[in-house]
Amino acid sequence: MKRHEGRCLCGQVRFSVEGEPLRVGLCHCSNCRRESGSAFTWYGVWPVDRFEHAGATAVFRGQHCCRACNSPVFAIDAQEAEIKLGALEEAPSGLMPSYELWVKRREPWLAPVPGAEQFEEDRC
């Protein structure tokens, strides 16, 4: 089974996930833009039982960041782990978004991901 490993900027928080993600997406919402400091967040979602992590994190609104370097790395709940794919060790990862959220906030100079489902706001 494929294993993806990642870490924060300073390396004090490390994580791994096994297998293929349940889904991969991009989000252009205001919170994701602020959290990433960029135009969007690129993330993958795995079942929580396929996710492991080590290192001290601070949590804000469910998002885990390294306590030392403040890099956002993941969010977890009882069922799923959402990984910030930019934190993966391998690049390129080959993980392609199958959908985009909050496209009404997408920067006009960013083209839609070819073949990805487009949502004006959330998927629901």
DSSP file (Angstrom, degrees, kcal/mol; ACC not computed):
  #  RESIDUE AA STRUCTURE BP1 BP2  ACC     N-H-->O    O-->H-N    N-H-->O    O-->H-N    TCO  KAPPA ALPHA  PHI   PSI    X-CA   Y-CA   Z-CA
    1    1 A M              0   0    0      0, 0.0     2,-0.0     0, 0.0     0, 0.0   0.000 360.0 360.0 360.0 134.1    0.0    0.0    0.0
    2    2 A K        -     0   0    0     16,-0.1    17,-4.0     1,-0.0     2,-0.5  -0.332 360.0-156.7 -61.8 138.3    1.4    3.5   -0.9
    3    3 A R  E     -A   18   0A   0     15,-0.2     2,-0.4    13,-0.0    15,-0.2  -0.983   4.2-161.7-122.1 128.4    2.6    5.5    2.0
    4    4 A H  E     -A   17   0A   0     13,-2.9    13,-2.4    -2,-0.5     2,-0.3  -0.915   9.8-168.2-106.8 133.4    2.8    9.3    1.9
    5    5 A E  E     +A   16   0A   0     -2,-0.4    84,-3.2    11,-0.2    85,-0.5  -0.921  11.7 162.9-121.9 149.7    5.0   11.1    4.4
    6    6 A G  E     -AB  15  88A   0      9,-2.5     9,-2.3    -2,-0.3     2,-0.3  -0.924  13.1-166.8-153.3 177.2    5.2   14.8    5.3
    7    7 A R  E     -A   14   0A   0     80,-2.2     7,-0.2    -2,-0.3     2,-0.0  -0.978  29.2 -94.9-161.2 167.1    6.3   17.3    7.8
    8    8 A C        -     0   0    0      5,-2.0     3,-0.2    -2,-0.3     7,-0.0  -0.215  55.0 -88.6 -77.7 178.8    6.1   20.9    8.8
    9    9 A L  S    S+     0   0    0      1,-0.2    -1,-0.1     2,-0.1    61,-0.0   0.884 127.8  37.8 -59.6 -42.9    8.7   23.5    7.7
   10   10 A C  S    S-     0   0    0     61,-0.0    -1,-0.2     1,-0.0     0, 0.0   0.610 107.6-121.9 -88.9 -11.7   11.1   22.8   10.7
   11   11 A G  S    S+     0   0    0     -3,-0.2    -2,-0.1     2,-0.2    -5,-0.0   0.450  80.0 115.8  88.9   0.7   10.5   19.1   10.8
   12   12 A Q  S    S+     0   0    0      1,-0.1     2,-0.5    44,-0.0    44,-0.1   0.777  73.5  53.6 -75.4 -25.0    9.2   18.9   14.4
   13   13 A V  S    S+     0   0    0     42,-0.1    -5,-2.0    40,-0.0     2,-0.3  -0.951  71.8 175.9-110.3 125.3    5.8   17.6   13.3
   14   14 A R  E     +AC   7  54A   0     40,-2.5    40,-2.5    -2,-0.5     2,-0.3  -0.916   2.1 177.1-125.2 152.5    5.8   14.6   11.0
   15   15 A F  E     -AC   6  53A   0     -9,-2.3    -9,-2.5    -2,-0.3     2,-0.3  -0.973   9.9-165.4-148.6 162.4    2.9   12.6    9.6
   16   16 A S  E     -AC   5  52A   0     36,-2.3    36,-2.4    -2,-0.3     2,-0.3  -0.990   1.2-166.2-147.7 152.3    2.1    9.8    7.3
   17   17 A V  E     -AC   4  51A   0    -13,-2.4   -13,-2.9    -2,-0.3     2,-0.4  -0.980  14.3-141.0-134.9 148.1   -0.9    8.4    5.5
   18   18 A E  E     +A    3   0A   0     32,-1.6   -15,-0.2    -2,-0.3   -16,-0.1  -0.881  56.7   0.5-113.5 143.7   -1.4    5.0    3.8
   19   19 A G  S    S-     0   0    0    -17,-4.0   -15,-0.1    -2,-0.4    -2,-0.1  -0.185 100.0 -34.6  83.0-173.9   -3.2    4.2    0.6
   20   20 A E        -     0   0    0      1,-0.1    -2,-0.1   -17,-0.0    75,-0.0  -0.552  68.3-105.4 -82.3 147.5   -5.0    6.4   -1.8
   21   21 A P        -     0   0    0      0, 0.0    25,-0.3     0, 0.0     3,-0.1  -0.327  15.3-128.9 -69.3 155.4   -7.0    9.4   -0.5
   22   22 A L  S    S-     0   0    0     23,-3.3     2,-0.3     1,-0.3    24,-0.2   0.863  89.6 -15.5 -66.3 -37.5  -10.7    9.4   -0.3
   23   23 A R  E     -D   45   0B   0     22,-1.1    22,-2.6     2,-0.0     2,-0.4  -0.980  57.1-147.0-163.3 157.4  -10.7   12.7   -2.2
   24   24 A V  E     +D   44   0B   0     -2,-0.3    74,-2.8    20,-0.2    75,-0.8  -0.999  30.3 162.9-131.1 132.7   -8.3   15.5   -3.2
   25   25 A G  E     -De  43  99B   0     18,-2.3    18,-2.4    -2,-0.4     2,-0.4  -0.905  33.9-131.7-144.4 171.3   -9.5   19.1   -3.5
   26   26 A L  E     -De  42 100B   0     73,-1.4    75,-2.9    -2,-0.3     2,-0.4  -0.964  21.0-159.6-120.2 142.2   -8.7   22.7   -3.8
   27   27 A C  E     -De  41 101B   0     14,-2.2    14,-2.0    -2,-0.4    75,-0.2  -0.992  16.2-178.9-128.3 130.8  -10.4   25.3   -1.7
   28   28 A H        +     0   0    0     73,-1.9    74,-0.1    -2,-0.4    -1,-0.1   0.185  40.7 131.4-106.7  12.5  -10.6   29.0   -2.5
   29   29 A C  S  > S-     0   0    0      1,-0.1     4,-2.3    12,-0.1     5,-0.2  -0.164  71.3-107.9 -67.1 164.0  -12.6   30.1    0.6
   30   30 A S  H  > S+     0   0    0      1,-0.2     4,-2.4     2,-0.2     5,-0.2   0.886 117.7  51.5 -59.9 -42.1  -11.5   33.0    2.7
   31   31 A N  H  > S+     0   0    0      1,-0.2     4,-2.8     2,-0.2    -1,-0.2   0.925 111.4  46.6 -64.2 -43.7  -10.5   30.9    5.6
   32   32 A C  H  > S+     0   0    0      2,-0.2     4,-2.3     1,-0.2     6,-0.3   0.882 111.9  51.7 -66.1 -37.4   -8.3   28.6    3.5
   33   33 A R  H  X>S+     0   0    0     -4,-2.3     4,-1.8     2,-0.2     5,-0.9   0.934 114.0  43.3 -63.5 -45.4   -6.7   31.6    1.8
   34   34 A R  H  <5S+     0   0    0     -4,-2.4    -2,-0.2     2,-0.2    -1,-0.2   0.923 114.4  50.0 -65.8 -44.3   -5.9   33.2    5.1
   35   35 A E  H  <5S+     0   0    0     -4,-2.8    -2,-0.2     1,-0.2    -1,-0.2   0.902 119.6  35.9 -62.6 -41.5   -4.6   30.0    6.6
   36   36 A S  H  <5S-     0   0    0     -4,-2.3    -1,-0.2    -5,-0.2    -2,-0.2   0.707  96.7-134.3 -85.3 -20.1   -2.4   29.2    3.7
   37   37 A G  T  <5S+     0   0    0     -4,-1.8     2,-0.2     1,-0.3    -3,-0.2   0.756  77.7  89.1  69.6  22.1   -1.3   32.8    2.9
   38   38 A S  S   <S-     0   0    0     -5,-0.9    -1,-0.3    -6,-0.3    -2,-0.2  -0.675  98.3 -86.5-137.5-172.3   -2.0   31.9   -0.7
   39   39 A A  S    S-     0   0    0     -2,-0.2     2,-0.3    -3,-0.1    68,-0.2   0.627 102.6  -8.2 -80.0 -13.2   -4.9   31.9   -3.2
   40   40 A F        -     0   0    0     -8,-0.2     2,-0.4    -7,-0.2   -12,-0.2  -0.972  65.4-111.5-166.6 170.7   -6.1   28.4   -2.2
   41   41 A T  E     -D   27   0B   0    -14,-2.0   -14,-2.2    -2,-0.3     2,-0.5  -0.970  20.5-154.6-116.3 137.0   -5.5   25.3   -0.1
   42   42 A W  E     +D   26   0B   0     -2,-0.4    43,-1.6   -16,-0.2    44,-0.6  -0.956  29.2 162.5-110.4 123.0   -4.6   22.0   -1.7
   43   43 A Y  E     -DF  25  84B   0    -18,-2.4   -18,-2.3    -2,-0.5     2,-0.3  -0.943  30.4-148.5-143.7 158.4   -5.5   19.0    0.5
   44   44 A G  E     -DF  24  83B   0     39,-2.0    39,-3.1    -2,-0.3     2,-0.5  -0.960  15.2-144.2-126.8 148.8   -6.2   15.3    0.5
   45   45 A V  E     +DF  23  82B   0    -22,-2.6   -23,-3.3    -2,-0.3   -22,-1.1  -0.958  20.2 174.3-119.7 129.0   -8.5   13.4    2.8
   46   46 A W  E     - F   0  81B   0     35,-2.5    35,-2.8    -2,-0.5     2,-0.1  -0.879  43.9 -87.6-124.6 157.1   -7.8    9.9    4.2
   47   47 A P  E >   - F   0  80B   0      0, 0.0     3,-2.3     0, 0.0    33,-0.3  -0.448  42.6-121.4 -59.9 139.8   -9.7    7.7    6.7
   48   48 A V  G >  S+     0   0    0     31,-2.5     3,-1.5     1,-0.3    32,-0.1   0.785 109.7  64.8 -59.4 -28.8   -8.4    8.6   10.2
   49   49 A D  G 3  S+     0   0    0     30,-0.3    -1,-0.3     1,-0.3    31,-0.1   0.548  99.0  54.7 -74.2  -4.0   -7.2    5.0   10.8
   50   50 A R  G <  S+     0   0    0     -3,-2.3   -32,-1.6   -32,-0.0     2,-0.4   0.230  95.7  87.3-106.2  11.9   -4.7    5.4    8.0
   51   51 A F  E <   +C   17   0A   0     -3,-1.5     2,-0.3   -34,-0.2   -34,-0.2  -0.919  48.4 173.8-117.3 136.1   -3.1    8.6    9.5
   52   52 A E  E     +C   16   0A   0    -36,-2.4   -36,-2.3    -2,-0.4     2,-0.3  -0.980   4.5 178.1-134.9 149.4   -0.3    8.9   12.0
   53   53 A H  E     -C   15   0A   0     -2,-0.3     2,-0.3   -38,-0.2   -38,-0.2  -0.991  10.9-165.8-149.0 158.5    1.5   11.9   13.3
   54   54 A A  E     +C   14   0A   0    -40,-2.5   -40,-2.5    -2,-0.3     2,-0.1  -0.991  46.9  56.1-141.7 146.6    4.2   12.9   15.8
   55   55 A G  S    S-     0   0    0     -2,-0.3     2,-0.3   -42,-0.2   -42,-0.1  -0.122  84.6 -65.5 110.2 153.0    5.2   16.2   17.3
   56   56 A A        -     0   0    0    -44,-0.1    11,-1.7    -2,-0.1     2,-0.3  -0.533  52.3-175.1 -77.2 130.6    3.5   18.9   19.3
   57   57 A T  E     -G   66   0B   0     -2,-0.3     2,-0.4     9,-0.2     9,-0.2  -0.895  21.3-139.6-122.5 154.8    0.8   20.9   17.5
   58   58 A A  E     -G   65   0B   0      7,-2.8     7,-2.7    -2,-0.3     2,-0.5  -0.865  24.1-143.9-103.4 147.1   -1.3   23.9   18.3
   59   59 A V  E     +G   64   0B   0     -2,-0.4     2,-0.4     5,-0.2     5,-0.2  -0.953  22.8 171.2-121.0 131.0   -5.0   23.7   17.2
   60   60 A F  E >  S-G   63   0B   0      3,-2.1     3,-2.1    -2,-0.5    -2,-0.0  -0.966  78.0 -18.5-137.5 120.9   -7.1   26.5   15.9
   61   61 A R  T 3  S-     0   0    0     -2,-0.4     3,-0.1     1,-0.3    -1,-0.0   0.856 128.2 -52.9  50.3  39.8  -10.6   25.8   14.5
   62   62 A G  T 3  S+     0   0    0      1,-0.2    14,-0.6    13,-0.0     2,-0.5   0.332 110.9 123.0  83.9  -7.8   -9.6   22.1   14.0
   63   63 A Q  E <   -GH  60  75B   0     -3,-2.1    -3,-2.1    12,-0.2     2,-0.5  -0.763  53.0-144.5 -91.4 129.1   -6.4   22.9   12.1
   64   64 A H  E     +GH  59  74B   0     10,-3.8     9,-2.8    -2,-0.5    10,-1.3  -0.812  21.4 178.1 -96.2 129.2   -3.2   21.5   13.5
   65   65 A C  E     -GH  58  72B   0     -7,-2.7    -7,-2.8    -2,-0.5     2,-0.2  -0.918  37.9 -95.5-125.5 152.4    0.0   23.7   13.2
   66   66 A C  E  >  -G   57   0B   0      5,-2.0     4,-1.4    -2,-0.3    -9,-0.2  -0.461  26.4-141.0 -64.2 135.7    3.5   23.1   14.4
   67   67 A R  T  4 S+     0   0    0    -11,-1.7    -1,-0.1    -2,-0.2   -10,-0.1   0.776  98.4  43.7 -69.1 -25.9    4.1   24.8   17.7
   68   68 A A  T  4 S+     0   0    0    -12,-0.3    -1,-0.1     1,-0.1   -11,-0.1   0.938 131.3  14.8 -86.3 -51.3    7.6   25.8   16.7
   69   69 A C  T  4 S-     0   0    0      2,-0.1    -2,-0.1     0, 0.0    -1,-0.1   0.504  90.4-130.1-106.5  -5.9    7.3   27.0   13.1
   70   70 A N     <  +     0   0    0     -4,-1.4    -3,-0.1     1,-0.2   -13,-0.0   0.609  47.8 159.3  66.8  14.8    3.5   27.5   12.8
   71   71 A S        -     0   0    0     -6,-0.1    -5,-2.0     1,-0.1     2,-0.4  -0.528  42.5-126.9 -67.2 128.4    3.2   25.5    9.6
   72   72 A P  E     +H   65   0B   0      0, 0.0    -7,-0.2     0, 0.0     3,-0.1  -0.642  41.5 160.6 -73.6 131.7   -0.4   24.3    9.0
   73   73 A V  E     -     0   0B   0     -9,-2.8    11,-2.3     1,-0.4     2,-0.3   0.711  48.3 -16.9-125.2 -35.3   -0.1   20.5    8.4
   74   74 A F  E     -HI  64  83B   0    -10,-1.3   -10,-3.8     9,-0.2    -1,-0.4  -0.990  38.3-142.7-164.3 168.2   -3.5   18.7    9.0
   75   75 A A  E     -HI  63  82B   0      7,-2.0     7,-3.5    -2,-0.3     2,-0.3  -0.986  23.9-172.0-135.7 142.2   -6.9   18.6   10.5
   76   76 A I  E     + I   0  81B   0    -14,-0.6     2,-0.2    -2,-0.3     5,-0.2  -0.979  11.4 170.0-136.4 150.2   -8.5   15.5   12.0
   77   77 A D        -     0   0    0      3,-2.3   -29,-0.0    -2,-0.3    -2,-0.0  -0.707  58.4 -72.7-136.2-166.3  -11.9   14.4   13.2
   78   78 A A  S    S+     0   0    0     -2,-0.2     3,-0.1     1,-0.2   -30,-0.0   0.759 128.3  23.0 -65.6 -25.2  -13.4   11.1   14.3
   79   79 A Q  S    S+     0   0    0      1,-0.2   -31,-2.5   -31,-0.1     2,-0.3   0.760 119.8  36.2-110.7 -33.7  -13.6    9.8   10.7
   80   80 A E  E     -F   47   0B   0    -33,-0.3    -3,-2.3   -32,-0.1     2,-0.5  -0.892  50.3-150.1-133.6 153.0  -11.1   11.7    8.5
   81   81 A A  E     -FI  46  76B   0    -35,-2.8   -35,-2.5    -2,-0.3     2,-0.6  -0.991  16.3-156.9-118.0 124.5   -7.7   13.2    8.3
   82   82 A E  E     -FI  45  75B   0     -7,-3.5    -7,-2.0    -2,-0.5     2,-0.4  -0.910  13.5-161.2-104.4 117.6   -7.3   16.2    6.0
   83   83 A I  E     -FI  44  74B   0    -39,-3.1   -39,-2.0    -2,-0.6     2,-0.9  -0.811  22.3-126.8-104.6 135.4   -3.6   16.7    5.0
   84   84 A K  E >   -F   43   0B   0    -11,-2.3     3,-2.1    -2,-0.4   -41,-0.2  -0.728  24.5-154.4 -76.1 108.9   -2.1   19.8    3.5
   85   85 A L  G >  S+     0   0    0    -43,-1.6     3,-1.4    -2,-0.9    -1,-0.2   0.690  86.5  69.8 -69.0 -18.8   -0.6   18.3    0.5
   86   86 A G  G 3  S+     0   0    0    -44,-0.6    -1,-0.3     1,-0.2   -43,-0.1   0.670  91.9  63.0 -67.8 -14.7    2.1   20.9    0.1
   87   87 A A  G <  S+     0   0    0     -3,-2.1   -80,-2.2   -14,-0.2    -1,-0.2   0.440  78.0 114.8 -88.9  -0.9    3.6   19.4    3.3
   88   88 A L  B <   -B    6   0A   0     -3,-1.4   -82,-0.3   -82,-0.2   -72,-0.0  -0.392  68.3-134.1 -69.4 147.9    4.3   16.1    1.7
   89   89 A E  S    S+     0   0    0    -84,-3.2     2,-0.3    -2,-0.1   -83,-0.1   0.899  87.3  69.6 -67.3 -42.0    8.0   15.0    1.2
   90   90 A E  S    S-     0   0    0    -85,-0.5     3,-0.1     3,-0.0    -2,-0.1  -0.617  76.0-145.3 -84.9 136.1    7.5   13.9   -2.4
   91   91 A A  S    S+     0   0    0     -2,-0.3     2,-0.1     1,-0.3    -5,-0.0  -0.951  84.6  31.6-146.7 126.9    6.9   16.5   -5.0
   92   92 A P  S    S-     0   0    0      0, 0.0    -1,-0.3     0, 0.0     0, 0.0   0.543  76.4-174.9 -74.3 153.8    5.3   16.2   -7.4
   93   93 A S        -     0   0    0      2,-0.2     3,-0.1    -2,-0.1    -2,-0.1   0.694  32.3-129.6 -89.3 -21.3    3.0   13.8   -5.5
   94   94 A G        +     0   0    0      1,-0.3     2,-0.8     0, 0.0    -3,-0.0   0.489  62.4 137.4  81.3   2.6    0.8   12.8   -8.4
   95   95 A L        -     0   0    0    -10,-0.1    -1,-0.3   -75,-0.0    -2,-0.2  -0.752  37.0-164.5 -88.0 111.4   -2.3   13.6   -6.3
   96   96 A M        -     0   0    0     -2,-0.8   -72,-0.2    -3,-0.1     2,-0.1  -0.799  21.6-113.8-101.5 132.0   -4.7   15.5   -8.6
   97   97 A P        -     0   0    0      0, 0.0   -72,-0.2     0, 0.0     3,-0.1  -0.393  21.4-169.5 -62.4 135.6   -7.7   17.5   -7.3
   98   98 A S  S    S+     0   0    0    -74,-2.8    19,-2.7     1,-0.2     2,-0.3   0.479  72.0  18.0-101.6  -6.3  -11.0   16.0   -8.4
   99   99 A Y  E     -ej  25 117B   0    -75,-0.8   -73,-1.4    17,-0.3     2,-0.4  -0.988  61.8-143.9-157.0 160.9  -13.0   19.1   -7.2
  100  100 A E  E     -ej  26 118B   0     17,-2.4    19,-2.0    -2,-0.3     3,-0.3  -0.996  16.6-151.6-129.3 136.6  -12.7   22.7   -6.3
  101  101 A L  E    S+e   27   0B   0    -75,-2.9   -73,-1.9    -2,-0.4    21,-0.2  -0.763  71.9  13.3-106.4 153.3  -14.6   24.5   -3.6
  102  102 A W    >   +     0   0    0     19,-2.0     3,-2.1    -2,-0.3    18,-0.2   0.877  66.5 165.7  54.3  45.2  -15.6   28.2   -3.3
  103  103 A V  G >   +     0   0    0     16,-2.5     3,-1.2    -3,-0.3    17,-0.2   0.706  65.5  74.5 -66.3 -17.0  -14.8   28.9   -7.0
  104  104 A K  G 3  S+     0   0    0     16,-1.3    -1,-0.3     1,-0.3    16,-0.1   0.701 100.8  45.0 -66.9 -14.9  -16.7   32.1   -6.7
  105  105 A R  G <  S+     0   0    0     -3,-2.1    -1,-0.3    15,-0.2    -2,-0.2   0.367  85.5 123.3-104.8   1.3  -13.6   33.3   -4.8
  106  106 A R  S <  S-     0   0    0     -3,-1.2   -66,-0.1    -4,-0.2   -78,-0.0  -0.388  74.2-104.2 -63.1 138.5  -11.0   31.9   -7.2
  107  107 A E    >   -     0   0    0    -68,-0.2     3,-2.1     1,-0.1    -1,-0.1  -0.408  26.4-125.7 -61.8 138.1   -8.6   34.5   -8.5
  108  108 A P  T 3  S+     0   0    0      0, 0.0    -1,-0.1     0, 0.0    -2,-0.1   0.720 108.6  59.6 -63.5 -20.4   -9.5   35.3  -12.1
  109  109 A W  T 3  S+     0   0    0      2,-0.1     2,-0.6     0, 0.0    -2,-0.1   0.512  88.9  87.6 -85.5  -4.2   -6.0   34.5  -13.3
  110  110 A L  S <  S-     0   0    0     -3,-2.1     3,-0.1   -71,-0.0    -4,-0.0  -0.853  73.0-143.7 -96.1 123.8   -6.3   30.9  -12.0
  111  111 A A        -     0   0    0     -2,-0.6    -4,-0.1     1,-0.1    -2,-0.1  -0.535  28.9 -96.9 -79.7 150.4   -7.8   28.5  -14.5
  112  112 A P        -     0   0    0      0, 0.0    -1,-0.1     0, 0.0     6,-0.0  -0.333  46.3 -97.9 -60.0 148.7  -10.1   25.7  -13.3
  113  113 A V    >   -     0   0    0      1,-0.1     3,-2.1     4,-0.1   -13,-0.1  -0.588  48.9-105.8 -68.0 124.0   -8.4   22.4  -12.8
  114  114 A P  T 3  S+     0   0    0      0, 0.0     3,-0.1     0, 0.0    -1,-0.1  -0.295 100.2   4.2 -56.4 128.9   -9.2   20.4  -15.9
  115  115 A G  T 3  S+     0   0    0      1,-0.3     2,-0.3    -3,-0.0    -2,-0.1   0.333  97.9 130.5  80.4  -6.8  -11.8   17.7  -15.2
  116  116 A A    <   -     0   0    0     -3,-2.1   -17,-0.3     1,-0.1    -1,-0.3  -0.600  64.2-113.0 -82.5 139.2  -12.3   18.7  -11.6
  117  117 A E  E     -j   99   0B   0    -19,-2.7   -17,-2.4    -2,-0.3     2,-0.5  -0.463  32.6-139.9 -66.6 140.3  -15.9   19.2  -10.4
  118  118 A Q  E     -j  100   0B   0    -19,-0.2     2,-0.4    -2,-0.1   -17,-0.2  -0.901  17.9-172.8-112.4 130.3  -16.5   22.9   -9.6
  119  119 A F        -     0   0    0    -19,-2.0   -16,-2.5    -2,-0.5   -15,-0.3  -0.986  22.3-147.8-123.2 128.3  -18.6   24.1   -6.6
  120  120 A E  S    S-     0   0    0     -2,-0.4   -16,-1.3   -18,-0.2   -15,-0.2   0.879  89.6 -14.3 -58.7 -38.5  -19.5   27.8   -6.1
  121  121 A E  S    S-     0   0    0      1,-0.5   -19,-2.0   -19,-0.2   -18,-0.2  -0.100 120.0 -12.3-131.4-128.1  -19.3   27.2   -2.4
  122  122 A D        -     0   0    0    -21,-0.2    -1,-0.5    -2,-0.1    -2,-0.1  -0.227  65.0-110.3 -75.1 169.9  -19.1   23.9   -0.4
  123  123 A R              0   0    0      1,-0.2    -1,-0.1    -4,-0.1    -3,-0.1   0.730 360.0 360.0 -71.1 -22.5  -19.8   20.5   -1.8
  124  124 A C              0   0    0      0, 0.0    -1,-0.2     0, 0.0    -2,-0.0   0.461 360.0 360.0 -80.9 360.0  -23.1   20.2    0.2
